């Protein structure tokens, strides 16, 4: 398992979009993304930098492994 980098919320959203997610809505500072096949929903805060625990949670919500997510960065 690779180490997680410190990235922004915008970079996380871009990586998830490359993985097939689309933006469904934004409520305040949180962007909700959805993928239909296989179904997954992820909520990403639009902050300048995400804590590693938050990023790990977003990866888990997306149903991805850390290495798979890093390949989309």
N, C-alpha and C positions, 0 to 999 in steps of 0.2 A: 504494500500500500504506500502510495506516495504522500509526501507532506503537502498539506493544503497551503496555498499562498494566501496572502491578505489581498482581497480584491474588493472592488466597489459593488454596490447593488446593481448598477448599470451593467457592469461586466458579467455579473452572474446572470442577469436577464438575457444578455446577448448570447451567452453560452447555451442557456436553456432553449432559446429560439433556434439555434443551430441544431439542437437535438430534437427538434420537431414540436416544440411548445409554441402556443400563440398567446398573446396577451388578451385576457378576457375583460379585466376591469382594473381600475386603480382606486383605492379608497385611502385618502390621506397619503402617507408615504409608503404604503404597501401595494405592490403590483402582484396581481393574481394571474398565473399562467396555467394553461390547460393543454394536455395532449390527449388525443382521442384513442390512439392505438399503440401500445396498451394505455388504458386510461390512467391519468395521473394529474393531480393538481398541486401546484407549489405556490406559496406566498412569499415573495422576496421583498424585504424592506429596501427602499431606495435611499441608502445611506452612502456616505463617502467611503467608508470601509466597513466590511462585515467581520464580526468576530468569528473565530474558527468554529465555535459551537453552532452559531447561526448558519454558517455555510454548510456544515455537516448535516444539520437538520434539513436544509433546503435540498441537498443532494438526496437524502433519504426520502423526503416527500416526493421527489421526482422519480423515485424507483430506480436510481442509478448507483453505480459504484463510484468510488472516488476517482479511480483511474479513467473510467469512462467519461466522467465530468471533465477531468483535466484535459482530455483529448479534444474537447469542444472549446477550450479557452483560447 
